[in-house]
Every structure is written in C-alpha cells, then in structure tokens.
Amino acid sequence: MSRAGRALLGASRIADLEAAGLRRSLVAFSAPPSTRLQPPHQPNPNNLSRRLSLRHTPRLVNSSRTFATTADKMGRLNINNINPHVRAAEYAVRGELAVKSEELRAQLSKGDTGLPFDHVISANIGNPQQLDQKPITFFRQVLSLLENPQLLDKEDVLINGLGYKTDVIERAKFLLKHCGSVGAYSASSGVYAIKESIAKFLERRDGFPADPSKIYLSAGASSGVNTLLHILAESPKSGVLVPIPQYPLYTATLSVLNATCVPYYLDEHKAWGTDLEAIRSSHEKAKSEGVDVRCIVIINPGNPTGASLSEADVRAVIDFASQEQLVIMADEVYQTNVFIGQFHSFKGVLRKMQQENPGKYDDVELASLHSVSKGMVGECGHRGGYFELVGFDAEVEAAIYKFVSIMLCAPVIGQCLVELMVNPPQPGDPSFELYDKEYNGIANGLRERANALHKAFEQMEGVECGEPQGSMYLFPTITLPQKAKDAAAAEGRKPDEFYCMRLLEATGVCVVPGSGFGQKEGTLHFRTTFLAPGTEWVSRITKFHQEFMDKYR
Amino acid sequence: MSRAGRALLGASRIADLEAAGLRRSLVAFSAPPSTRLQPPHQPNPNNLSRRLSLRHTPRLVNSSRTFATTADKMGRLNINNINPHVRAAEYAVRGELAVKSEELRAQLSKGDTGLPFDHVISANIGNPQQLDQKPITFFRQVLSLLENPQLLDKEDVLINGLGYKTDVIERAKFLLKHCGSVGAYSASSGVYAIKESIAKFLERRDGFPADPSKIYLSAGASSGVNTLLHILAESPKSGVLVPIPQYPLYTATLSVLNATCVPYYLDEHKAWGTDLEAIRSSHEKAKSEGVDVRCIVIINPGNPTGASLSEADVRAVIDFASQEQLVIMADEVYQTNVFIGQFHSFKGVLRKMQQENPGKYDDVELASLHSVSKGMVGECGHRGGYFELVGFDAEVEAAIYKFVSIMLCAPVIGQCLVELMVNPPQPGDPSFELYDKEYNGIANGLRERANALHKAFEQMEGVECGEPQGSMYLFPTITLPQKAKDAAAAEGRKPDEFYCMRLLEATGVCVVPGSGFGQKEGTLHFRTTFLAPGTEWVSRITKFHQEFMDKYR
C-alpha cells in the first residue's frame, strides 16, 4: 500500500486489515495512481504465475494525483517495482501447497481436532531426515568431534564410554588437520584435502583420473547450479536446454537471471528417458528464434520423474552436446538412488568416449554435480555438495572461482560431510559393519516403500505409473474426469493443483502438482516422495482418490 | 582458446603450455576471429579491472575465418562470452594478493627455506578461527550433541566423563525438538523457534518488540545481502548508495546484478563516520543522472574502516532515508566488536525516533543483518546469519520468501549457532562462568592487539591511523614517496597494491590494498585485521616499512 493510503487509514487499522487478509480490497479502495516516472513493467507472460498477475495493480504514469505527496515518496518498495525477474520466478516445491501444509501442521500442533487426519505427511519435498531416515552413525560421530575437538583429549571416554571407534577419531583428526577449525572460512572453492578425497572417489567410480583443482565445494548442489547458470547467462538470449518435467530450481534460476529456458520433453513412454529427437527439435526451434543455446541440463536419476538413464542415452546426449558445442550440466545428486540397472555418470561415459575416439570429444565441457542431501546420506540440512568441471577454459574457471569467492566458501561442516560421503568406512575398518548395515537398511527401505507406493498407484483408477527406477520420487499420470476439471477452473486452479489441494485437505498428505515441474499439454501428474515410513499414508491416498473420482465422475 | 586453435596445436601440447602460463601468447598466435553473431561486449569502464581488460581479446563480428569450423563450434565458453556482469565484478579480499599468499604458504609447507619468513600471516581476511581465536566451549558442546544426538542417551558419560553441563544438554534437546534433525531442511526462512530466540534478543538489545515472522535466517550475512540486493535491483538504473571505502561484497553483487552502485565517501577526518553532506550530494548527483536510488547501505561498525557510528549519525541517516524513501540496509555484523562508546542499532534508533515523532517514520524500510562470523563468536566457517525486516511491504516480503526458497534453507547447524549466539548462558546457568571468561578473554585480546597495532602504525613514517573504535580492522593511510609510485606504475600496479605485494613478499604478512575497498583519489590505505596473535608480526611490518621508505625515498 502506498504511503498516502496508509496516512489516510491509519497504520494500526491497516495492520489489522492486512492480518485479516483484506489487503487487496484496501488497495483497490485507496491506491493512488503511481507517479514513478518509469515505463510500466511488462511481465513475461510465460512464467508469471496466475496468482501474481492477479496481484499486480497497473502502474499509472504521470497521471493526476488524489493525495498530496511528493513523487519520491511514492517509490516505496512494492511488488511492482522490485526486480521483475525475481517476481517472475516460480518455485512450486515450496509454493502454495507447502505453505498450506505448514498451516495445517500448526493447527494440529495447537490441538485442533477438527481435521480429518492427525498428522501431515510432507511428501512434497525430498527431505529424508524430516521423515524416517536416520543419519548414518559414522558420519555424525565424526561431525560431533569436528564441532567439539576438545573431546579428542578424552579418547578413552570416547571409546569406552561412548563406543566411538578408532576410525572415527582418526577421520576427525584428519579433517581438523586440513580445516583448522570448522568455524574458519576455507579456501573459496573448498578445503583442498576434501577435494582430493572427492577426486579419488571419482577415480574409483569412473575408472578415470580426476583433478582436485577442478572440483568446487558448494552449499548443496543448488548453489553449484546457481553458480554455473550465473556464468553461462551472457544475455537474455543465452539459452539452456532444460528437461520437462524438471526440478524447478532450473527454471527459477534462469528466470532470476533473465536468461532463456529452452524446454525439451522427456519421454514418458520410455520411462521418462531422454529423447534425442525431442532435444534436437527444441534446440533447432530455439536457434531459429535467435536463442544462443549454450548448455543442456540432464537430471539423472531424474527429478521429478525417477528415471535412470541407460549408458546409450548418456552417450547420445554427450555426442549431441559435442556437435552443438553445448556445456553439459549433469545433475547427479540421486546417483546412489538407483533401483533398476546401474548409474552411468556423464564423466565416466565421456572419458570412455574420449578413449574410444581420440580427439573427437576433447572439447566437451561438462559440469557434474553431487550433494550430501540425497541418497542414503540424506543430509540436506547440512548444505554440502560439489561440482566437477571437465574441459572448461581456464579463464572461465577463474571467473567461477571469483564468483564463489564473493560468497566466501561453502559451509565447512557440510564440506566435511562431503568427505565422509565419498570416503566412507571400508571393509575391515572398525566402523564398517555398522555403516554397511545402516546404509543397506536405508537403501532397502527406500526400495520397499517405492514398490509399495507403485503397487498402490497401479490399482488406482485413472492413474498410471512406471516401475520405480531411481531418485526419491514417483511421478504418476492422473486422468481426471471433466467435472473435476470444471470444478478446478471454477476455483481458478489447474486441474492437478486442484486435485493436490483436495488431497492435502482430506488426508494431510502434501504432494506437488505436475504443473510445478512442467508437463505436456493435456497431461496431469503429481510428484510424491516415497520417504514417509509405513503404508498407512498410502491407504489414505487410495481412499481419497476413490472418493474424489466418485464425486466428480 | 578456440576449438580450432586447439585442433591446430594438439591438446596435450596446449595443456603443457597452459600449465607453463603461456596461454595468453598462444591466444595471440592462434585465435581465429570469432564468428558469433552478436554485438561485441561493452565492458563497464567503471568496474572492469585493469587485469581483466588486458585479458580481453577483441571480438570480431562477421569477419573472414582462418580455420574451417562451423560457426556454432566457435561458441565454446570463454572469458569473452560468459556473463559480462560476473566478469566485471571485483572482489579484492580474495584476489591476487590472497592467491599469492596461499602460494607462499604452500611453498613453506613443502619445506622451502629460501623465503625471508617462516610462516604466512593472513591479515587480509576476518577469519578469527584461522588465527588465534578459539571457539566458545558452550557453543561447540551443544553443536556436538546436535550432530550426534545418540550422545543424549548417555547423559552420565556426558556429564561425568566429558564435563558437559546440564544447560548444554537442555539446549541441545530444545534445538533438536524444533529442528527435528540438523540434517533435515528447515522452513525456507529458518527454524521458527530460532527466529523467536532472535526476536527476544532484539527486544532485549533495543528495548522494543521484534516480530519473529520478519526474521530470515541466512548463510552468513553475505547471503542476506545477496537476497536483498536481488530484490532491489529492478533495472540497470536501480541505484544503491554504498559507503566508500566498503566491503567489496556490495560492489561485486551490484555488478553481478547489473545495478548501479552510488558511492558516497566516509569522512576519514571524522574517524570514518558518515558525512550526511557527502551522502546527500552523491544521492543528488545520481538522481540528476537518472539513477533510481532506492537503498542506502551502512556498515556499522565499519568494514574496512573500523568506525563505530554515534547515535546522532544513525539518526541522521534514518532521517535522510525517510525523506528520500530509501531502504536502509544496516550491515551490523560487527555489533559486538566495539571499543569506544557503544553500538547503536538502526532498529533501536528507528523505533526511538518513531516513538518521539508519531507517524513521521512509520514508512521507513529497514533491513538489518547480523552473523555468527564475527565478534567473539567468530564462526564464519559455519555460515550462519539472519536479517530482520522492518516496514517492508507484505508482497515484497513474499517475494523475498520465494527467493530464499529457491536455495531451500540456510545451513541448519549454522542456524542453531545463531540461536546460541543470541541466547548465550546467563548468570546462574551452569555454563555461564566459563562462557563469560572465554567471551571476555577474546574481547580483551582483540582490544589489546588492536591497540598494539595502532601504536606501531603511529610510529611509522608516513602512516596515519585513527584510534581503534570497532570491527576487526585498522585502515591506515599511507603516504608513499614518488619513487615508490613510479616503481608501482612501471609494474602496472596501483601504489597501494605495489606496497602490499612487497610487504607480503618480504614478511609473509598479507593485507588488502585500500583500492580494493575504494578510497578518495590521491589517498592510499591498506586494511589489516588485528586477529593474529603476538606482536612479532607487527614488528615485521614496521621493519619492512622502514626499509621500503628508505629504498624509495
């Protein structure tokens, strides 16, 4: 609300009305024409949400004024004069449904018994430790010593009183030797010894050497994606090929950067694999429209789709990127969440192709990202991750280094957790047996829950869902009756949003509508994690679904 | 280097040459004219560094080609086609001198005895725990339990074996109750109970209520600054008043955002206080040039200056910001590092002014930032911080919430450390005595070292330095002989850069030249922390200085 509007009504009265959600009507009542001498904002119709466009009040330029204020006082920060690219960004994973689910959780914790469920299930976000997943003991024991190195003066208490094994103590000493203190900034790209551990892990994983100086620690993979997209975005014409459906970090960041998202559809009929013809045609179309396409994003295993790419698919993407001189951004944060077949890293496949075809793929530019957030580690609250660069120009690397320097460094305790993830206890180590048991227990639990959920979906009317392959998600297709679509339209919602909102209200289960990730016109989906323990919540979904279908049939 | 250039020379030979630092000459030899059909990049002459401009090879458009490649193959990512705003950003704190100091440290650790010093002193960066500052025991004991909650099953061992007090255990339980696990994502703006603790701290500090829902946890204050500047930057004309000298986070981020930095000079003759006339005239000048000035940044206590503002100074800035409808961004990360007088928070002073002048300052928009990185906490590696918003429009707050959601949440263990900082043990609590002793020990040590360093500067020829007032830095003026300036020019360096480079090479002491922060034309400074223990390193500086002055007199 404008300063003038406030003066007229009195601030405390306005605060009351705002608290009561009556803000918009107040604006309609009192908003004086803006006198800011700037052209009105032109929102990008492609990625501005319905909600935001409803909110925008038109900006009037140089028109007569109702209230006596000076022009500069009208400049107060408001939704119409902030960064239009931030305004336009959408991020559904933490959007309206997530906010609503938190409200319901708060209602329940205040003792509200009027809801048809007694707890909220956050199946909207891959947050393993919010649900059933326990942290791995070895990791957390080491971290406890890093946080309180004074404990290392009492080794006998650690070992005999607390059951810490000697390898826990050794690893803590190793990390402290190289970090100094986890409370000190590290080098901008991370602690060098940790980068060496990552390089050794990559060598074991891929069978090819890795260079620690090309590895950058980051605050989760998200921060790495943010860095790389910042570097790539030369102008609004700079384009990035992004899979649809996709994790909305990509479209949101490209929106903030005012660069161009070039969507390409994944093939639902091929278990959500990459479809090279679809990639090629999106690329050609974008180029013909003057877009300077410079990068292709691949999420493997897929989010939200759960797909796990074959080696042939990976090869095809690398070959295409090489031909078209595209940077490959391989988001591989789910690399250990694979249920069918095995994970094929872009780095490993690229090195093989380079070996098989000397010279042919030497110029391929690849950034591959990983994180402690997912997999059996599941430590997303620690914000640890890294990316490895292959084939990047040295001056571009220097610019990346400078960019990460501005934010100083990734959280150091998160860096240490990356070290533990890539260098876990080995057979024969004192902590191995427990580590192995915990790790496999989590892996098996995820597989079982994925299969149980998949089985439930198979039996639901109008729901189709491929076999679980990888990551932490299922992304079923839902076919809704026309009456449900009409009811959604009457509420001003997309049909999948409408379905997910009703599901949340009826069951307390929060999932994300497919429209938050992108989906082919005319198709509807939702994404659910399979992290929540037990099967009771699954039966809540099937029961709701049957009632929903009956109601709108 | 272009793909074609690589093909001509052979990749392995190029790698050798690049490793030998011969990259630039290779580019000069082989670079084919670019065929990218875009206008050449026009760097902003105001913030493009000398070094980078030397590196830029001109981009030729549509000219004839020497090598047979297709146009799109020339698009490989290089320094000339990355994001020009990232390229233009400068960040001196971790620039050339810092890199050189790390090289020297590596030389020493490899046993090199040919250097005139046996260890490097990193006085270039406020990194307390890299140097002498020990973490506070209470904080780290709690964090160790958060990282390994299994320890809470063995309270007797904790208490009798490890000396943990009961308040440590209680606090860990409180935080775990509200976080769930520190390995889980929190709400995007932080754990609500932690925001409540911060609000109570602000109430105690300022004597006025604070609203937890207006508090956003961030990954250090830097991430908060990044968020707020993102929101403010509507267009390249959006301007932010930034003090000069300043912490280069501000100019670097504005550069990345392609927004306008409106510098205003601090008054060295008034102990680097704010000079309202200087602010006003910078503001007027920018407005007259069409800049849409929307924010004023204040760093109090000052970085790099060490200034601590009087209440009158804070009042004057608030009054000015109110008149000109500017958002106030108060960077108050050094609020506990005050040696002279006391800290006056912008929030507290604003609330007083609102109380004294009903209605007059109700529309002031203030964002104040704090962090666990500095002060007696000194936990910068944990990347914890927060900002509080006052007077912001609800829709703007929603945009801020959405923006921070894209990066998911601040590191949860860092959020817990914020809680500990704002809610430390109180008199009567079991951990209070040790906490108090450690806290005061650090505070006194900083004060003593600041005074010792100041005393040394006072005795150095051509060096002037005000009494230490606050933060972790001194920022002396240096007056160098003309011969030194000529020698600097011959090396293509600014005189203060030249001085700092010679200081590093002769003594191993790394400081940052004033030009990295901005300084008035014709003046020279450097910034040094006073974190390093002992006085031996100070005498290294005085000895070097005398020899430098003698050499160039």
Interface residues (C-beta under 8 A of the other chain):
Chain A: M1 R3 R6 A7 A11 E18 R23 Q38 R55 D72 K73 M74 G75 R76 L77 N78 I79 N81 I82 N83 P84 V86 R87 A89 Y91 V93 R94 E102 I125 N127 P128 Q129 Q130 P135 T137 R140 Q141 L143 S144 L145 L146 E147 N148 P149 Q150 L151 K154 V157 G161 L162 C179 G180 S181 V182 G183 A184 Y185 S186 A187 S188 A219 G220 S222 S223 N226 H230 I231 L232 A233 E234 S235 K237 L249 A252 T253 V256 L257 D292 R294 E324 Q325 V327 G359 D362 D363 E365 G378 E379 C380 G381 H382 R383 F392 D393 A394 E395 V396 A398 A399 K402 F403 S405 I406 M407 L408 C409 A410 P411 V412 I413 G414
Chain B: M1 R3 R6 A11 E18 R23 R36 Q38 R55 D72 K73 M74 G75 R76 L77 N78 I79 N81 I82 N83 P84 V86 R87 A89 Y91 V93 R94 E102 I125 N127 P128 Q129 Q130 P135 T137 R140 Q141 L143 S144 L145 L146 E147 N148 P149 Q150 L151 K154 V157 G161 L162 C179 G180 S181 V182 G183 A184 Y185 S186 A187 S188 A219 G220 S222 S223 N226 H230 I231 L232 A233 E234 S235 L249 A252 T253 V256 L257 D292 R294 E324 Q325 V327 G359 D362 D363 E365 G378 E379 C380 G381 H382 R383 F392 D393 A394 E395 V396 A398 A399 K402 F403 S405 I406 M407 L408 C409 A410 P411 V412 I413 G414
